[in-house]
Amino acid sequence: MGIFIIATKKMKNVLMITIIVFVYGCTNSQNSPTVGPWIAPASVNTEINPFKGDSTATGEGKKLFIQACAVCHGEKGKGDGIGGIALIPKPGNFTLEKTQSQTDGALFWKLSEGRAPMASYKTLLTSNQRWQLVNFIRTLKN
């Protein structure tokens, strides 16, 4: 019984994050679509990922990705999730070289700051969780 209650609470948290991101994305994409390349400031390129090479952190990043990102970016990170169908611009494809060639600091900054229709994760996820997501995104290469 205790395991069921814990699993249910965790599922509620995942559902809430997904709903918040989806609603935020839908409303922002309709009101103020953002076009053009999304380029992080050069100053973030020197930031060091404290979890680089840490397989445990990458595993945690995968869990977070499934909970918070896959709805729009798709389970394989190709930008083909059901929640991203109507978004402008379309969710990023993490398997592409243009994403994978960005620095860890740039990816972390984008996760932190967001850009319509993508929500900012600065207050939704801890710094460690955002770095864990960067680790997992690195595994999504073609």
Phi and psi in radians as a Rosetta constraint file:
Dihedral C 1 N 2 CA 2 C 2 CIRCULARHARMONIC -1.069 0.35
Dihedral N 2 CA 2 C 2 N 3 CIRCULARHARMONIC -0.691 0.35
Dihedral C 2 N 3 CA 3 C 3 CIRCULARHARMONIC -1.135 0.35
Dihedral N 3 CA 3 C 3 N 4 CIRCULARHARMONIC -0.702 0.35
Dihedral C 3 N 4 CA 4 C 4 CIRCULARHARMONIC -1.084 0.35
Dihedral N 4 CA 4 C 4 N 5 CIRCULARHARMONIC -0.720 0.35
Dihedral C 4 N 5 CA 5 C 5 CIRCULARHARMONIC -1.137 0.35
Dihedral N 5 CA 5 C 5 N 6 CIRCULARHARMONIC -0.757 0.35
Dihedral C 5 N 6 CA 6 C 6 CIRCULARHARMONIC -1.113 0.35
Dihedral N 6 CA 6 C 6 N 7 CIRCULARHARMONIC -0.799 0.35
Dihedral C 6 N 7 CA 7 C 7 CIRCULARHARMONIC -1.076 0.35
Dihedral N 7 CA 7 C 7 N 8 CIRCULARHARMONIC -0.710 0.35
Dihedral C 7 N 8 CA 8 C 8 CIRCULARHARMONIC -1.119 0.35
Dihedral N 8 CA 8 C 8 N 9 CIRCULARHARMONIC -0.759 0.35
Dihedral C 8 N 9 CA 9 C 9 CIRCULARHARMONIC -1.085 0.35
Dihedral N 9 CA 9 C 9 N 10 CIRCULARHARMONIC -0.736 0.35
Dihedral C 9 N 10 CA 10 C 10 CIRCULARHARMONIC -1.125 0.35
Dihedral N 10 CA 10 C 10 N 11 CIRCULARHARMONIC -0.720 0.35
Dihedral C 10 N 11 CA 11 C 11 CIRCULARHARMONIC -1.135 0.35
Dihedral N 11 CA 11 C 11 N 12 CIRCULARHARMONIC -0.655 0.35
Dihedral C 11 N 12 CA 12 C 12 CIRCULARHARMONIC -1.102 0.35
Dihedral N 12 CA 12 C 12 N 13 CIRCULARHARMONIC -0.727 0.35
Dihedral C 12 N 13 CA 13 C 13 CIRCULARHARMONIC -1.085 0.35
Dihedral N 13 CA 13 C 13 N 14 CIRCULARHARMONIC -0.774 0.35
Dihedral C 13 N 14 CA 14 C 14 CIRCULARHARMONIC -1.077 0.35
Dihedral N 14 CA 14 C 14 N 15 CIRCULARHARMONIC -0.801 0.35
Dihedral C 14 N 15 CA 15 C 15 CIRCULARHARMONIC -1.072 0.35
Dihedral N 15 CA 15 C 15 N 16 CIRCULARHARMONIC -0.741 0.35
Dihedral C 15 N 16 CA 16 C 16 CIRCULARHARMONIC -1.116 0.35
Dihedral N 16 CA 16 C 16 N 17 CIRCULARHARMONIC -0.782 0.35
Dihedral C 16 N 17 CA 17 C 17 CIRCULARHARMONIC -1.058 0.35
Dihedral N 17 CA 17 C 17 N 18 CIRCULARHARMONIC -0.786 0.35
Dihedral C 17 N 18 CA 18 C 18 CIRCULARHARMONIC -1.067 0.35
Dihedral N 18 CA 18 C 18 N 19 CIRCULARHARMONIC -0.789 0.35
Dihedral C 18 N 19 CA 19 C 19 CIRCULARHARMONIC -1.111 0.35
Dihedral N 19 CA 19 C 19 N 20 CIRCULARHARMONIC -0.782 0.35
Dihedral C 19 N 20 CA 20 C 20 CIRCULARHARMONIC -1.050 0.35
Dihedral N 20 CA 20 C 20 N 21 CIRCULARHARMONIC -0.838 0.35
Dihedral C 20 N 21 CA 21 C 21 CIRCULARHARMONIC -1.135 0.35
Dihedral N 21 CA 21 C 21 N 22 CIRCULARHARMONIC -0.735 0.35
Dihedral C 21 N 22 CA 22 C 22 CIRCULARHARMONIC -1.134 0.35
Dihedral N 22 CA 22 C 22 N 23 CIRCULARHARMONIC -0.835 0.35
Dihedral C 22 N 23 CA 23 C 23 CIRCULARHARMONIC -1.107 0.35
Dihedral N 23 CA 23 C 23 N 24 CIRCULARHARMONIC -0.784 0.35
Dihedral C 23 N 24 CA 24 C 24 CIRCULARHARMONIC -1.024 0.35
Dihedral N 24 CA 24 C 24 N 25 CIRCULARHARMONIC -0.813 0.35
Dihedral C 24 N 25 CA 25 C 25 CIRCULARHARMONIC -1.100 0.35
Dihedral N 25 CA 25 C 25 N 26 CIRCULARHARMONIC -0.771 0.35
Dihedral C 25 N 26 CA 26 C 26 CIRCULARHARMONIC -1.133 0.35
Dihedral N 26 CA 26 C 26 N 27 CIRCULARHARMONIC -0.779 0.35
Dihedral C 26 N 27 CA 27 C 27 CIRCULARHARMONIC -1.207 0.35
Dihedral N 27 CA 27 C 27 N 28 CIRCULARHARMONIC -0.713 0.35
Dihedral C 27 N 28 CA 28 C 28 CIRCULARHARMONIC -1.251 0.35
Dihedral N 28 CA 28 C 28 N 29 CIRCULARHARMONIC -0.614 0.35
Dihedral C 28 N 29 CA 29 C 29 CIRCULARHARMONIC -1.190 0.35
Dihedral N 29 CA 29 C 29 N 30 CIRCULARHARMONIC -0.529 0.35
Dihedral C 29 N 30 CA 30 C 30 CIRCULARHARMONIC -1.413 0.35
Dihedral N 30 CA 30 C 30 N 31 CIRCULARHARMONIC -0.555 0.35
Dihedral C 30 N 31 CA 31 C 31 CIRCULARHARMONIC -1.522 0.35
Dihedral N 31 CA 31 C 31 N 32 CIRCULARHARMONIC -0.611 0.35
Dihedral C 31 N 32 CA 32 C 32 CIRCULARHARMONIC -2.623 0.35
Dihedral N 32 CA 32 C 32 N 33 CIRCULARHARMONIC 1.293 0.35
Dihedral C 32 N 33 CA 33 C 33 CIRCULARHARMONIC -1.074 0.35
Dihedral N 33 CA 33 C 33 N 34 CIRCULARHARMONIC 2.460 0.35
Dihedral C 33 N 34 CA 34 C 34 CIRCULARHARMONIC -1.874 0.35
Dihedral N 34 CA 34 C 34 N 35 CIRCULARHARMONIC 2.249 0.35
Dihedral C 34 N 35 CA 35 C 35 CIRCULARHARMONIC -2.152 0.35
Dihedral N 35 CA 35 C 35 N 36 CIRCULARHARMONIC 2.872 0.35
Dihedral C 35 N 36 CA 36 C 36 CIRCULARHARMONIC 1.641 0.35
Dihedral N 36 CA 36 C 36 N 37 CIRCULARHARMONIC 2.929 0.35
Dihedral C 36 N 37 CA 37 C 37 CIRCULARHARMONIC -1.156 0.35
Dihedral N 37 CA 37 C 37 N 38 CIRCULARHARMONIC 2.552 0.35
Dihedral C 37 N 38 CA 38 C 38 CIRCULARHARMONIC -1.773 0.35
Dihedral N 38 CA 38 C 38 N 39 CIRCULARHARMONIC 1.851 0.35
Dihedral C 38 N 39 CA 39 C 39 CIRCULARHARMONIC -2.025 0.35
Dihedral N 39 CA 39 C 39 N 40 CIRCULARHARMONIC 2.186 0.35
Dihedral C 39 N 40 CA 40 C 40 CIRCULARHARMONIC -1.304 0.35
Dihedral N 40 CA 40 C 40 N 41 CIRCULARHARMONIC 2.651 0.35
Dihedral C 40 N 41 CA 41 C 41 CIRCULARHARMONIC -1.091 0.35
Dihedral N 41 CA 41 C 41 N 42 CIRCULARHARMONIC 2.513 0.35
Dihedral C 41 N 42 CA 42 C 42 CIRCULARHARMONIC -0.998 0.35
Dihedral N 42 CA 42 C 42 N 43 CIRCULARHARMONIC -0.514 0.35
Dihedral C 42 N 43 CA 43 C 43 CIRCULARHARMONIC -1.078 0.35
Dihedral N 43 CA 43 C 43 N 44 CIRCULARHARMONIC -0.399 0.35
Dihedral C 43 N 44 CA 44 C 44 CIRCULARHARMONIC -1.510 0.35
Dihedral N 44 CA 44 C 44 N 45 CIRCULARHARMONIC -0.182 0.35
Dihedral C 44 N 45 CA 45 C 45 CIRCULARHARMONIC -1.143 0.35
Dihedral N 45 CA 45 C 45 N 46 CIRCULARHARMONIC -0.348 0.35
Dihedral C 45 N 46 CA 46 C 46 CIRCULARHARMONIC -1.610 0.35
Dihedral N 46 CA 46 C 46 N 47 CIRCULARHARMONIC -0.052 0.35
Dihedral C 46 N 47 CA 47 C 47 CIRCULARHARMONIC -1.134 0.35
Dihedral N 47 CA 47 C 47 N 48 CIRCULARHARMONIC 2.399 0.35
Dihedral C 47 N 48 CA 48 C 48 CIRCULARHARMONIC -1.727 0.35
Dihedral N 48 CA 48 C 48 N 49 CIRCULARHARMONIC 2.285 0.35
Dihedral C 48 N 49 CA 49 C 49 CIRCULARHARMONIC -1.321 0.35
Dihedral N 49 CA 49 C 49 N 50 CIRCULARHARMONIC 1.989 0.35
Dihedral C 49 N 50 CA 50 C 50 CIRCULARHARMONIC -1.208 0.35
Dihedral N 50 CA 50 C 50 N 51 CIRCULARHARMONIC -0.193 0.35
Dihedral C 50 N 51 CA 51 C 51 CIRCULARHARMONIC -1.951 0.35
Dihedral N 51 CA 51 C 51 N 52 CIRCULARHARMONIC 0.196 0.35
Dihedral C 51 N 52 CA 52 C 52 CIRCULARHARMONIC -0.984 0.35
Dihedral N 52 CA 52 C 52 N 53 CIRCULARHARMONIC 2.227 0.35
Dihedral C 52 N 53 CA 53 C 53 CIRCULARHARMONIC 1.418 0.35
Dihedral N 53 CA 53 C 53 N 54 CIRCULARHARMONIC 0.023 0.35
Dihedral C 53 N 54 CA 54 C 54 CIRCULARHARMONIC -1.591 0.35
Dihedral N 54 CA 54 C 54 N 55 CIRCULARHARMONIC 1.843 0.35
Dihedral C 54 N 55 CA 55 C 55 CIRCULARHARMONIC -1.160 0.35
Dihedral N 55 CA 55 C 55 N 56 CIRCULARHARMONIC -0.527 0.35
Dihedral C 55 N 56 CA 56 C 56 CIRCULARHARMONIC -1.152 0.35
Dihedral N 56 CA 56 C 56 N 57 CIRCULARHARMONIC -0.758 0.35
Dihedral C 56 N 57 CA 57 C 57 CIRCULARHARMONIC -1.116 0.35
Dihedral N 57 CA 57 C 57 N 58 CIRCULARHARMONIC -0.658 0.35
Dihedral C 57 N 58 CA 58 C 58 CIRCULARHARMONIC -1.115 0.35
Dihedral N 58 CA 58 C 58 N 59 CIRCULARHARMONIC -0.708 0.35
Dihedral C 58 N 59 CA 59 C 59 CIRCULARHARMONIC -1.091 0.35
Dihedral N 59 CA 59 C 59 N 60 CIRCULARHARMONIC -0.708 0.35
Dihedral C 59 N 60 CA 60 C 60 CIRCULARHARMONIC -1.151 0.35
Dihedral N 60 CA 60 C 60 N 61 CIRCULARHARMONIC -0.659 0.35
Dihedral C 60 N 61 CA 61 C 61 CIRCULARHARMONIC -1.088 0.35
Dihedral N 61 CA 61 C 61 N 62 CIRCULARHARMONIC -0.660 0.35
Dihedral C 61 N 62 CA 62 C 62 CIRCULARHARMONIC -1.101 0.35
Dihedral N 62 CA 62 C 62 N 63 CIRCULARHARMONIC -0.764 0.35
Dihedral C 62 N 63 CA 63 C 63 CIRCULARHARMONIC -1.051 0.35
Dihedral N 63 CA 63 C 63 N 64 CIRCULARHARMONIC -0.786 0.35
Dihedral C 63 N 64 CA 64 C 64 CIRCULARHARMONIC -1.104 0.35
Dihedral N 64 CA 64 C 64 N 65 CIRCULARHARMONIC -0.707 0.35
Dihedral C 64 N 65 CA 65 C 65 CIRCULARHARMONIC -1.043 0.35
Dihedral N 65 CA 65 C 65 N 66 CIRCULARHARMONIC -0.824 0.35
Dihedral C 65 N 66 CA 66 C 66 CIRCULARHARMONIC -1.074 0.35
Dihedral N 66 CA 66 C 66 N 67 CIRCULARHARMONIC -0.684 0.35
Dihedral C 66 N 67 CA 67 C 67 CIRCULARHARMONIC -1.274 0.35
Dihedral N 67 CA 67 C 67 N 68 CIRCULARHARMONIC -0.738 0.35
Dihedral C 67 N 68 CA 68 C 68 CIRCULARHARMONIC -2.009 0.35
Dihedral N 68 CA 68 C 68 N 69 CIRCULARHARMONIC -0.336 0.35
Dihedral C 68 N 69 CA 69 C 69 CIRCULARHARMONIC -2.010 0.35
Dihedral N 69 CA 69 C 69 N 70 CIRCULARHARMONIC -0.596 0.35
Dihedral C 69 N 70 CA 70 C 70 CIRCULARHARMONIC -1.074 0.35
Dihedral N 70 CA 70 C 70 N 71 CIRCULARHARMONIC -0.487 0.35
Dihedral C 70 N 71 CA 71 C 71 CIRCULARHARMONIC -0.994 0.35
Dihedral N 71 CA 71 C 71 N 72 CIRCULARHARMONIC -0.621 0.35
Dihedral C 71 N 72 CA 72 C 72 CIRCULARHARMONIC -1.798 0.35
Dihedral N 72 CA 72 C 72 N 73 CIRCULARHARMONIC -0.737 0.35
Dihedral C 72 N 73 CA 73 C 73 CIRCULARHARMONIC -1.500 0.35
Dihedral N 73 CA 73 C 73 N 74 CIRCULARHARMONIC -0.157 0.35
Dihedral C 73 N 74 CA 74 C 74 CIRCULARHARMONIC 1.454 0.35
Dihedral N 74 CA 74 C 74 N 75 CIRCULARHARMONIC 2.713 0.35
Dihedral C 74 N 75 CA 75 C 75 CIRCULARHARMONIC -1.101 0.35
Dihedral N 75 CA 75 C 75 N 76 CIRCULARHARMONIC -0.471 0.35
Dihedral C 75 N 76 CA 76 C 76 CIRCULARHARMONIC -1.799 0.35
Dihedral N 76 CA 76 C 76 N 77 CIRCULARHARMONIC 0.154 0.35
Dihedral C 76 N 77 CA 77 C 77 CIRCULARHARMONIC 1.277 0.35
Dihedral N 77 CA 77 C 77 N 78 CIRCULARHARMONIC 0.400 0.35
Dihedral C 77 N 78 CA 78 C 78 CIRCULARHARMONIC -1.608 0.35
Dihedral N 78 CA 78 C 78 N 79 CIRCULARHARMONIC 0.103 0.35
Dihedral C 78 N 79 CA 79 C 79 CIRCULARHARMONIC 1.378 0.35
Dihedral N 79 CA 79 C 79 N 80 CIRCULARHARMONIC 0.344 0.35
Dihedral C 79 N 80 CA 80 C 80 CIRCULARHARMONIC -2.000 0.35
Dihedral N 80 CA 80 C 80 N 81 CIRCULARHARMONIC 0.471 0.35
Dihedral C 80 N 81 CA 81 C 81 CIRCULARHARMONIC -1.270 0.35
Dihedral N 81 CA 81 C 81 N 82 CIRCULARHARMONIC 2.687 0.35
Dihedral C 81 N 82 CA 82 C 82 CIRCULARHARMONIC -1.041 0.35
Dihedral N 82 CA 82 C 82 N 83 CIRCULARHARMONIC -0.608 0.35
Dihedral C 82 N 83 CA 83 C 83 CIRCULARHARMONIC -1.259 0.35
Dihedral N 83 CA 83 C 83 N 84 CIRCULARHARMONIC -0.220 0.35
Dihedral C 83 N 84 CA 84 C 84 CIRCULARHARMONIC -1.745 0.35
Dihedral N 84 CA 84 C 84 N 85 CIRCULARHARMONIC -0.001 0.35
Dihedral C 84 N 85 CA 85 C 85 CIRCULARHARMONIC -0.972 0.35
Dihedral N 85 CA 85 C 85 N 86 CIRCULARHARMONIC -0.791 0.35
Dihedral C 85 N 86 CA 86 C 86 CIRCULARHARMONIC -1.671 0.35
Dihedral N 86 CA 86 C 86 N 87 CIRCULARHARMONIC 0.032 0.35
Dihedral C 86 N 87 CA 87 C 87 CIRCULARHARMONIC -1.356 0.35
Dihedral N 87 CA 87 C 87 N 88 CIRCULARHARMONIC 2.509 0.35
Dihedral C 87 N 88 CA 88 C 88 CIRCULARHARMONIC -2.260 0.35
Dihedral N 88 CA 88 C 88 N 89 CIRCULARHARMONIC 2.083 0.35
Dihedral C 88 N 89 CA 89 C 89 CIRCULARHARMONIC -1.258 0.35
Dihedral N 89 CA 89 C 89 N 90 CIRCULARHARMONIC 2.896 0.35
Dihedral C 89 N 90 CA 90 C 90 CIRCULARHARMONIC -1.150 0.35
Dihedral N 90 CA 90 C 90 N 91 CIRCULARHARMONIC 2.655 0.35
Dihedral C 90 N 91 CA 91 C 91 CIRCULARHARMONIC -1.026 0.35
Dihedral N 91 CA 91 C 91 N 92 CIRCULARHARMONIC 2.571 0.35
Dihedral C 91 N 92 CA 92 C 92 CIRCULARHARMONIC -1.133 0.35
Dihedral N 92 CA 92 C 92 N 93 CIRCULARHARMONIC 2.619 0.35
Dihedral C 92 N 93 CA 93 C 93 CIRCULARHARMONIC -1.733 0.35
Dihedral N 93 CA 93 C 93 N 94 CIRCULARHARMONIC 1.867 0.35
Dihedral C 93 N 94 CA 94 C 94 CIRCULARHARMONIC -1.278 0.35
Dihedral N 94 CA 94 C 94 N 95 CIRCULARHARMONIC -0.196 0.35
Dihedral C 94 N 95 CA 95 C 95 CIRCULARHARMONIC -1.452 0.35
Dihedral N 95 CA 95 C 95 N 96 CIRCULARHARMONIC -0.237 0.35
Dihedral C 95 N 96 CA 96 C 96 CIRCULARHARMONIC -1.334 0.35
Dihedral N 96 CA 96 C 96 N 97 CIRCULARHARMONIC 2.634 0.35
Dihedral C 96 N 97 CA 97 C 97 CIRCULARHARMONIC -1.040 0.35
Dihedral N 97 CA 97 C 97 N 98 CIRCULARHARMONIC -0.622 0.35
Dihedral C 97 N 98 CA 98 C 98 CIRCULARHARMONIC -1.106 0.35
Dihedral N 98 CA 98 C 98 N 99 CIRCULARHARMONIC -0.461 0.35
Dihedral C 98 N 99 CA 99 C 99 CIRCULARHARMONIC -1.489 0.35
Dihedral N 99 CA 99 C 99 N 100 CIRCULARHARMONIC -0.851 0.35
Dihedral C 99 N 100 CA 100 C 100 CIRCULARHARMONIC -1.143 0.35
Dihedral N 100 CA 100 C 100 N 101 CIRCULARHARMONIC -0.400 0.35
Dihedral C 100 N 101 CA 101 C 101 CIRCULARHARMONIC -1.429 0.35
Dihedral N 101 CA 101 C 101 N 102 CIRCULARHARMONIC -0.156 0.35
Dihedral C 101 N 102 CA 102 C 102 CIRCULARHARMONIC -1.279 0.35
Dihedral N 102 CA 102 C 102 N 103 CIRCULARHARMONIC 2.674 0.35
Dihedral C 102 N 103 CA 103 C 103 CIRCULARHARMONIC -1.250 0.35
Dihedral N 103 CA 103 C 103 N 104 CIRCULARHARMONIC 2.790 0.35
Dihedral C 103 N 104 CA 104 C 104 CIRCULARHARMONIC -1.022 0.35
Dihedral N 104 CA 104 C 104 N 105 CIRCULARHARMONIC -0.687 0.35
Dihedral C 104 N 105 CA 105 C 105 CIRCULARHARMONIC -1.080 0.35
Dihedral N 105 CA 105 C 105 N 106 CIRCULARHARMONIC -0.673 0.35
Dihedral C 105 N 106 CA 106 C 106 CIRCULARHARMONIC -1.166 0.35
Dihedral N 106 CA 106 C 106 N 107 CIRCULARHARMONIC -0.763 0.35
Dihedral C 106 N 107 CA 107 C 107 CIRCULARHARMONIC -1.118 0.35
Dihedral N 107 CA 107 C 107 N 108 CIRCULARHARMONIC -0.736 0.35
Dihedral C 107 N 108 CA 108 C 108 CIRCULARHARMONIC -1.066 0.35
Dihedral N 108 CA 108 C 108 N 109 CIRCULARHARMONIC -0.759 0.35
Dihedral C 108 N 109 CA 109 C 109 CIRCULARHARMONIC -1.065 0.35
Dihedral N 109 CA 109 C 109 N 110 CIRCULARHARMONIC -0.776 0.35
Dihedral C 109 N 110 CA 110 C 110 CIRCULARHARMONIC -1.117 0.35
Dihedral N 110 CA 110 C 110 N 111 CIRCULARHARMONIC -0.722 0.35
Dihedral C 110 N 111 CA 111 C 111 CIRCULARHARMONIC -1.089 0.35
Dihedral N 111 CA 111 C 111 N 112 CIRCULARHARMONIC -0.673 0.35
Dihedral C 111 N 112 CA 112 C 112 CIRCULARHARMONIC -1.264 0.35
Dihedral N 112 CA 112 C 112 N 113 CIRCULARHARMONIC -0.812 0.35
Dihedral C 112 N 113 CA 113 C 113 CIRCULARHARMONIC -1.505 0.35
Dihedral N 113 CA 113 C 113 N 114 CIRCULARHARMONIC -0.631 0.35
Dihedral C 113 N 114 CA 114 C 114 CIRCULARHARMONIC 1.188 0.35
Dihedral N 114 CA 114 C 114 N 115 CIRCULARHARMONIC 2.951 0.35
Dihedral C 114 N 115 CA 115 C 115 CIRCULARHARMONIC -2.843 0.35
Dihedral N 115 CA 115 C 115 N 116 CIRCULARHARMONIC 2.201 0.35
Dihedral C 115 N 116 CA 116 C 116 CIRCULARHARMONIC -0.834 0.35
Dihedral N 116 CA 116 C 116 N 117 CIRCULARHARMONIC 2.271 0.35
Dihedral C 116 N 117 CA 117 C 117 CIRCULARHARMONIC -1.599 0.35
Dihedral N 117 CA 117 C 117 N 118 CIRCULARHARMONIC 0.029 0.35
Dihedral C 117 N 118 CA 118 C 118 CIRCULARHARMONIC -1.412 0.35
Dihedral N 118 CA 118 C 118 N 119 CIRCULARHARMONIC 2.336 0.35
Dihedral C 118 N 119 CA 119 C 119 CIRCULARHARMONIC -1.281 0.35
Dihedral N 119 CA 119 C 119 N 120 CIRCULARHARMONIC 2.722 0.35
Dihedral C 119 N 120 CA 120 C 120 CIRCULARHARMONIC -1.344 0.35
Dihedral N 120 CA 120 C 120 N 121 CIRCULARHARMONIC 2.346 0.35
Dihedral C 120 N 121 CA 121 C 121 CIRCULARHARMONIC -1.779 0.35
Dihedral N 121 CA 121 C 121 N 122 CIRCULARHARMONIC 0.153 0.35
Dihedral C 121 N 122 CA 122 C 122 CIRCULARHARMONIC -1.005 0.35
Dihedral N 122 CA 122 C 122 N 123 CIRCULARHARMONIC -0.668 0.35
Dihedral C 122 N 123 CA 123 C 123 CIRCULARHARMONIC -1.794 0.35
Dihedral N 123 CA 123 C 123 N 124 CIRCULARHARMONIC -0.241 0.35
Dihedral C 123 N 124 CA 124 C 124 CIRCULARHARMONIC -1.497 0.35
Dihedral N 124 CA 124 C 124 N 125 CIRCULARHARMONIC -0.557 0.35
Dihedral C 124 N 125 CA 125 C 125 CIRCULARHARMONIC -2.218 0.35
Dihedral N 125 CA 125 C 125 N 126 CIRCULARHARMONIC 2.588 0.35
Dihedral C 125 N 126 CA 126 C 126 CIRCULARHARMONIC -1.230 0.35
Dihedral N 126 CA 126 C 126 N 127 CIRCULARHARMONIC 2.896 0.35
Dihedral C 126 N 127 CA 127 C 127 CIRCULARHARMONIC -1.013 0.35
Dihedral N 127 CA 127 C 127 N 128 CIRCULARHARMONIC -0.781 0.35
Dihedral C 127 N 128 CA 128 C 128 CIRCULARHARMONIC -1.040 0.35
Dihedral N 128 CA 128 C 128 N 129 CIRCULARHARMONIC -0.736 0.35
Dihedral C 128 N 129 CA 129 C 129 CIRCULARHARMONIC -1.122 0.35
Dihedral N 129 CA 129 C 129 N 130 CIRCULARHARMONIC -0.666 0.35
Dihedral C 129 N 130 CA 130 C 130 CIRCULARHARMONIC -1.174 0.35
Dihedral N 130 CA 130 C 130 N 131 CIRCULARHARMONIC -0.656 0.35
Dihedral C 130 N 131 CA 131 C 131 CIRCULARHARMONIC -1.168 0.35
Dihedral N 131 CA 131 C 131 N 132 CIRCULARHARMONIC -0.651 0.35
Dihedral C 131 N 132 CA 132 C 132 CIRCULARHARMONIC -1.088 0.35
Dihedral N 132 CA 132 C 132 N 133 CIRCULARHARMONIC -0.686 0.35
Dihedral C 132 N 133 CA 133 C 133 CIRCULARHARMONIC -1.088 0.35
Dihedral N 133 CA 133 C 133 N 134 CIRCULARHARMONIC -0.722 0.35
Dihedral C 133 N 134 CA 134 C 134 CIRCULARHARMONIC -1.014 0.35
Dihedral N 134 CA 134 C 134 N 135 CIRCULARHARMONIC -0.788 0.35
Dihedral C 134 N 135 CA 135 C 135 CIRCULARHARMONIC -0.972 0.35
Dihedral N 135 CA 135 C 135 N 136 CIRCULARHARMONIC -0.814 0.35
Dihedral C 135 N 136 CA 136 C 136 CIRCULARHARMONIC -1.177 0.35
Dihedral N 136 CA 136 C 136 N 137 CIRCULARHARMONIC -0.709 0.35
Dihedral C 136 N 137 CA 137 C 137 CIRCULARHARMONIC -0.991 0.35
Dihedral N 137 CA 137 C 137 N 138 CIRCULARHARMONIC -0.590 0.35
Dihedral C 137 N 138 CA 138 C 138 CIRCULARHARMONIC -1.102 0.35
Dihedral N 138 CA 138 C 138 N 139 CIRCULARHARMONIC -0.396 0.35
Dihedral C 138 N 139 CA 139 C 139 CIRCULARHARMONIC -1.459 0.35
Dihedral N 139 CA 139 C 139 N 140 CIRCULARHARMONIC -0.081 0.35
Dihedral C 139 N 140 CA 140 C 140 CIRCULARHARMONIC -1.633 0.35
Dihedral N 140 CA 140 C 140 N 141 CIRCULARHARMONIC 0.407 0.35
Dihedral C 140 N 141 CA 141 C 141 CIRCULARHARMONIC -1.139 0.35
Dihedral N 141 CA 141 C 141 N 142 CIRCULARHARMONIC 2.627 0.35
